[in-house]
């Protein structure tokens, strides 16, 4: 495989990972802004939301690097 043929898939994986991290950071930040009623609608306790919001952005359940 040529160098450019190898770089493009790695770039896509890196960009996908960056996007996933940004989404995780944004949604965890948004959890901290929800009212208790909104959390209840989602089926989350305030403690569960606080735990989730406190996780680092890179700590995601799906890990595309594991494909290799």
Wavefront OBJ file of the C-alpha trace (Angstrom):
o trace
v 0.000 0.000 0.000
v 1.294 3.443 -0.839
v 1.940 5.985 1.878
v -0.956 8.219 0.824
v -3.295 5.208 0.744
v -2.379 4.462 4.345
v -2.582 8.053 5.623
v -6.159 8.729 4.521
v -7.789 5.961 6.599
v -5.697 6.981 9.627
v -6.720 10.602 9.158
v -10.381 9.588 8.979
v -10.050 7.521 12.161
v -8.333 10.415 13.945
v -11.012 12.897 12.828
v -13.783 10.483 13.832
v -12.189 10.077 17.257
v -11.834 13.844 17.691
v -15.498 14.320 16.767
v -16.558 11.642 19.238
v -14.528 13.330 21.995
v -16.085 16.707 21.206
v -19.608 15.233 21.320
v -18.847 13.504 24.626
v -17.531 16.744 26.153
v -20.542 18.737 24.898
v -23.210 16.280 26.035
v -21.570 15.799 29.434
v -21.449 19.562 29.908
v -25.121 19.781 28.902
v -26.008 17.175 31.529
v -24.838 19.585 34.220
v -27.296 22.200 32.954
v -30.425 20.021 33.098
v -33.040 20.436 35.799
v -33.982 17.567 38.093
v -37.262 17.239 36.177
v -35.432 16.935 32.852
v -33.050 14.352 34.322
v -36.047 12.413 35.626
v -37.580 12.481 32.127
v -34.362 10.905 30.852
v -34.438 8.303 33.614
v -31.300 9.653 35.283
v -30.726 10.530 38.892
v -28.834 13.702 39.719
v -26.004 11.521 41.064
v -25.817 9.435 37.861
v -25.754 12.623 35.771
v -23.026 14.078 37.984
v -20.943 10.893 37.623
v -21.370 10.884 33.840
v -20.566 14.596 33.557
v -17.413 14.070 35.594
v -15.960 11.501 33.212
v -13.091 12.707 31.029
v -13.959 13.462 27.394
v -11.786 10.626 26.098
v -13.597 8.033 28.222
v -16.156 6.811 25.708
v -17.865 3.449 25.466
v -16.966 2.917 21.824
v -13.328 2.742 20.890
v -12.652 2.794 17.124
v -8.947 2.102 17.735
v -9.868 -1.404 18.843
v -10.758 -2.262 15.250
v -7.068 -2.781 14.513
l 1 2 3 4 5 6 7 8 9 10 11 12 13 14 15 16 17 18 19 20 21 22 23 24 25 26 27 28 29 30 31 32 33 34 35 36 37 38 39 40 41 42 43 44 45 46 47 48 49 50 51 52 53 54 55 56 57 58 59 60 61 62 63 64 65 66 67 68
